[in-house]
């Protein structure tokens, strides 16, 4: 008679699943970020792309104060992200008092924590890295020379806070929706990720058109947001990280993995 597998027998498969999950959600994104950084930062891809945008706008940042970039996408986008965060907070409160919403409590706490931590880390790094925005650089009509990320910044240049990109990060922080949906509606995880990436890209491109950021600033906002979302998921849902498939065909129901 066949005996049910023991916990010891299952452990190697579980560990393999976790390692595979980490490889796909941590190592591959880090490799992508490293290659992107080599191209954009070490290979001067940042300046090349900014040159094209600057030249296309007639040798000035024509859209720096345009209504659709400055007010609609920048200020309006910021208000939108705060509004969505408020909705998550309200849903989390309800999940604490309404038994019907109880399965959503941990996924909602995860989502809110991931977004808050991602945006906070990005804001903190902006204050530490002291990198200028393109519109501040002599190359694009500003007054400051370009100082690389790992170069010593002269004290006389004053403070700068443009790396990573804060506004793009407020959109990319919602990549945590991918892991949130893995817990509540796995079949929605890819559309949710697509929405978060689209919002982040729109926010980032608008800021690049304004001269506020280089492409690498956006790349690292996305990388930080994704790594934070992944780390929190591994911490709060370790069993799911060991058994979850990331392939597009996984079905699911509310609270299936909660």
Secondary structure as UniProt FT lines:
FT   HELIX           7..22
FT   HELIX           23..27
FT   HELIX           28..37
FT   HELIX           38..42
FT   HELIX           45..56
FT   TURN            57..58
FT   TURN            62..65
FT   HELIX           67..75
FT   HELIX           76..97
FT   HELIX           99..104
FT   HELIX           105..129
FT   HELIX           134..136
FT   HELIX           138..140
FT   TURN            149..150
FT   HELIX           155..157
FT   HELIX           166..172
FT   HELIX           173..175
FT   HELIX           176..184
FT   HELIX           186..188
FT   HELIX           189..210
FT   HELIX           215..236
FT   HELIX           238..243
FT   TURN            248..249
FT   TURN            254..257
//
